[in-house]
Amino acid sequence: MLTLTSPFETPLHRVSAGVKLAALAVASVGLFSLQNPWLVFAAGAGLALLYLSFGIGFARFGAAMLRPLWPFFLVLGLWHLWLGEWAAGLLIGGRMLVAVALANLVTMTTRLDDMIAVVERSAAPLARFGMQPRVLAVAIALVIRFTPVLMDKAGQLGQAWRARSARRVNWRIVLPISLMALDDADRVAEAIRARGGL
């Protein structure tokens, strides 16, 4: 789930998080059972129309959230062209695009606290084995929130590199990004402890 909640209000915002997540699970199983690229294309076209039915601003917002997928499509495309199996590559790429767009649709129309509540209710049976459902729910919420923040900080670090060097950004920024992630995690843990912990 690459996005946060959309600023554009839609009828899907009023559907409960549990229903949307269950529908996403069923739709994903159905999507990955499709073997014909044309059926995957039809599913993608239907999903695009659903996005557009909520307004052009919402559709643009959703399309912008798919941008981080382009390196995966590039690698996938080159690999399957090299193997000479472009139809299989098209099928896999189409499934991936539609699945991520579906997940984005759920995330864009669901508040984070609603998602936390669903995860907490679903994980309640694990309490018998010593796991605290609240801890799992908060951990998932933090991952969802941290991902775009970390991507933004990595982008800023890349810009800082380009401002100081004529060479391309390389693997040397991995360590600073990792240290930033650890520092952010440490500060969040302190903030949670200061508010009474979990």
N, C-alpha and C positions, 0 to 999 in steps of 0.2 A: 504494500500500500504506500504509494509514493507521494500522496497529497495530504493536505489538511482539509478541514471543512470548507466547502465552497462559500463565498460571500453571496452567491445568488440563491435565493430561496426557491425551492421546487416542491411539488407534491410529495416527492420521495423523502423529504425531511420529516414528514409527519408519520411515515411508516416506522414501526419499531425496529431497533437495531437487530434483535434476534431474528425477526422475519427476513430482513435483508441479508443477514449473514447466512441463514439457512438457504435462501434462494441462490446466493452466490455459490455455495457449496454444490447444490444440485446443478446449477448452470455450468459450473466448471467441470463436473463429472461428465455431463452431456457433451460439452465442448470437446473434451479430450477423447471422447468415444467416436467423434466424427472422423472418418477416413478420407472423405472427399474434399479437396481444397475449395471446390465451389460452394459446398455447404458451410465451410468456415467463413468464406467470403460473404455469403448471405447473412450469417450470424453477425459478422462485423458491420455490414451495411445496416442491418436492423438496429444494432447498438448505436451506430452513428446517428440514425434517425431519432432514436430515443434521446440522445444527448441534445440534438437540435430542437427536439420538441420542448425542451426546457429553456430555450432561448439561445441566441447566437453568443452571448457573453459567457454563458455556462459551457457551451460547446467549445469555445476558444480556450477557456480555463482548463477544461478536461484535456484538450489536445496538447496544450503546453506541458501538462504533467506527464505526457508520454515521451517527451523529448529525450530523457535520460536513457531510453531503450535503444537509441540508434547504434551505439557501439556493439550491442549484442546482435542486432540485425546484420551489421556489417560482417562480423565474424561468422555468423551463421550462414550468410549468403556466400561468402568466399569459400567456406568449408564445403558447402554442398555443390558449388560450381566446380570446385576442384575434384570432388567425387563424381561429378556428372549426374547428380541426383537432385536437380533443381526443383522437381515437383515435391519431393520429401522436405526440402528446405522451405519451400513456400508453405507447406502444410504446418510445419513446426512454427515458423515465424508468424503465420496467421493466428494459430492457436495462442501463442504467447501474447501477441498484440491484443486480441480480444479478451483474454483472461485478465491481463493487467488493466485494460480499460474497464472491465466489469468491477474489479477490485477497487479501482479509483472511484467509480461511480458510487459504490457503497461508502467509501471513506469520505467522499466529498459531501455526501448527504446525511452523514451520521456524526453526532457530537461525540467527542472522545469519552466523556463520562458515561454515555450510553453504552459504548463499546466495552468500557471497563466493567460495567454492571453485568453485561452478557457473559463476559469471560469469567467473572466472579461466580455467577450462578452456575455456569457450565462446569467449573472446576470444583464446585462444592463437594462432590463425592470424594475428591482427593484428600479432603481434610482427615478422613479416616486413616490415611497413611502418613500423617504428620505434615503434609504440605498445606500452607496457608493460601487459600484462594485469592485473598486480597493482595498478597505479595506478587503472585503470578500476574494478576490483572494490572497492577501498577507497573510491573516490569515490561509487559507488552505495550502499555501506554507510553512508557518512557522511550522504548525503541521506536515507536511510531513518531514521537515528537523529536527524538534525537536525529533521526535520519536526515530530514531536510536541513536541520541546523548544521550538522556535520558536513553535508554536501556544500552548504553555503560557505562555511569556514575553509573547506578545501579549495573552493573557488577563489576566495580572498587570498589564500596562501599562494595559489598559482599566479594570481595577478601580481602579488608582491615579488615573486620570483622573476616574472617577465619584466617588471620595472627595474630590476637590478642586474639582469643578465640577458645577453643576446642569445644564449643557448635555450633550447626547449626545456620545458618543465620535465623532470625525470623522477626516478624512484627516490631521490633524496628528500622529497617532501613527505614520504610515508611516515618517517619517524616523528617529525613535528605534528602531523595530523593525529597520529596515535597519542602523542603526549597531550594534545589539546582535548582529545576525547576523554582521556583518563582524568584530566584536570576538571573538565565539565562534570564527569560522573562523580568525582569527589565532592564538588560543590553541591550537586543535587543531593547526594547522600547526607551531607551536613545539613542542608535545608530540611530534608525529611526528618532527620533526628531532632532538629531544633523545634519541629512542629509536633513532636511526640512519637515519631517513628510510625511503623506499621503494626 
